[in-house]
């Protein structure tokens, strides 16, 4: 390509290529999607709790150190 040519010469040919490529994809089953989604939500919840607790500990340490300076 020299930059003057359009990326997609024939949109219909492009759409056909996209269909061919998507037919090659191994799509997950609904059970796999459900399990993976549940795992992600559980990990998000655990990570949120971890950062909440970490933030609380650091906040208390900073307050304690600042009170020492008064």
trRosetta pair geometry for C-beta under 8 A, 3 or more apart (Angstrom, degrees):
i j d omega theta_ij theta_ji phi_ij phi_ji
1 5 5.6 -119 -139 52 86 116
1 7 8.0 16 -127 -104 152 60
2 5 6.6 88 43 -2 77 97
5 9 7.4 -28 177 -79 104 99
6 9 6.0 138 75 -87 102 51
8 11 5.8 61 144 -87 128 61
8 14 4.8 -12 -144 -59 118 149
9 13 7.2 -5 76 50 86 135
10 13 3.9 61 89 11 114 114
10 14 6.6 174 90 -15 59 83
11 14 5.3 -53 -148 35 36 117
11 15 6.4 38 154 -21 68 102
12 15 5.7 -49 -147 34 34 111
12 16 6.5 36 151 -19 63 104
13 16 5.7 -54 -150 36 33 113
13 17 6.5 34 151 -19 65 104
14 17 5.7 -55 -151 35 32 111
14 18 6.5 34 151 -21 65 103
15 18 5.5 -50 -149 33 34 114
15 19 6.5 36 152 -19 65 103
16 19 5.7 -52 -150 35 33 112
16 20 6.5 35 151 -20 64 104
17 20 5.6 -52 -149 35 34 113
17 21 6.3 30 155 -17 66 106
18 21 5.9 -57 -148 38 30 108
18 22 6.2 24 157 -15 66 108
19 22 6.0 -57 -142 40 29 106
19 23 6.4 32 156 -24 63 105
20 23 5.9 -56 -153 30 29 112
20 24 7.1 29 149 -21 60 104
21 24 5.8 -56 -160 28 38 113
21 25 7.4 49 145 -34 64 95
22 25 5.5 -34 -158 7 47 119
28 32 3.9 -119 -176 89 111 131
28 33 5.3 138 105 -54 122 80
28 36 7.4 -17 173 1 166 141
29 32 4.8 100 53 6 75 101
29 33 7.1 -136 98 -4 41 87
30 33 5.5 -52 -147 37 36 114
30 34 6.1 39 153 -22 68 105
31 34 5.7 -53 -147 36 30 112
31 35 6.3 27 156 -16 65 107
32 35 5.9 -55 -143 39 30 108
32 36 6.1 26 159 -16 65 111
33 36 6.0 -60 -144 41 26 108
33 37 6.1 26 157 -19 64 110
34 37 5.9 -57 -145 37 25 110
34 38 6.3 26 156 -19 62 108
35 38 5.8 -56 -149 36 29 111
35 39 6.4 30 153 -20 64 106
36 39 5.6 -53 -148 35 32 112
36 40 6.4 32 154 -19 65 104
37 40 5.7 -54 -149 35 31 111
37 41 6.4 29 154 -17 65 106
38 41 5.8 -56 -147 38 31 109
38 42 6.3 31 154 -19 65 106
39 42 5.8 -55 -148 36 30 111
39 43 6.3 28 155 -16 65 107
40 43 5.8 -57 -148 39 30 109
40 44 6.3 33 153 -21 65 105
41 44 5.6 -51 -146 34 32 113
41 45 6.4 33 154 -19 64 104
42 45 5.7 -55 -150 36 31 111
42 46 6.3 28 154 -16 66 107
43 46 5.7 -53 -143 39 33 110
43 47 6.1 33 157 -18 66 108
44 47 5.8 -56 -145 39 28 110
44 48 6.3 32 154 -23 63 107
45 48 5.7 -54 -148 34 29 113
45 49 6.5 28 154 -17 64 104
46 49 5.8 -54 -149 36 32 110
46 50 6.3 36 152 -22 65 105
47 50 5.5 -51 -147 34 33 115
47 51 6.4 25 158 -12 66 105
48 51 6.1 -60 -147 41 28 103
48 52 6.2 33 153 -23 64 108
49 52 5.5 -53 -146 35 31 116
49 53 6.3 27 158 -15 65 106
50 53 6.1 -61 -151 39 27 106
50 54 6.2 25 153 -17 64 111
51 54 5.4 -51 -138 40 35 114
51 55 6.0 40 158 -23 66 105
52 55 5.9 -56 -149 35 26 111
52 56 6.5 25 153 -19 62 106
53 56 5.6 -53 -148 35 33 112
53 57 6.4 32 155 -18 66 104
54 57 5.9 -55 -148 36 31 109
54 58 6.3 25 156 -13 66 109
55 58 5.9 -57 -143 41 29 107
55 59 6.1 33 156 -23 65 108
56 59 5.7 -54 -145 35 28 113
56 60 6.4 26 157 -16 63 106
57 60 6.0 -58 -151 37 29 108
57 61 6.4 28 153 -18 65 107
58 61 5.6 -54 -146 37 33 112
58 62 6.3 33 155 -19 66 106
59 62 5.9 -56 -147 37 29 109
59 63 6.3 30 154 -18 64 106
60 63 5.7 -52 -145 37 32 112
60 64 6.3 35 155 -21 65 106
61 64 5.7 -55 -149 36 30 113
61 65 6.4 28 155 -17 65 106
62 65 5.8 -55 -146 38 31 109
62 66 6.2 29 156 -17 65 108
63 66 5.8 -58 -146 39 29 109
63 67 6.3 30 155 -21 65 106
64 67 5.8 -55 -149 34 29 110
64 68 6.7 35 151 -25 62 102
65 68 5.7 -49 -155 26 35 115
65 69 7.1 32 150 -19 62 104
66 69 5.8 -55 -157 31 38 113
66 70 7.4 44 149 -31 63 98
67 70 5.9 -46 -158 15 42 115
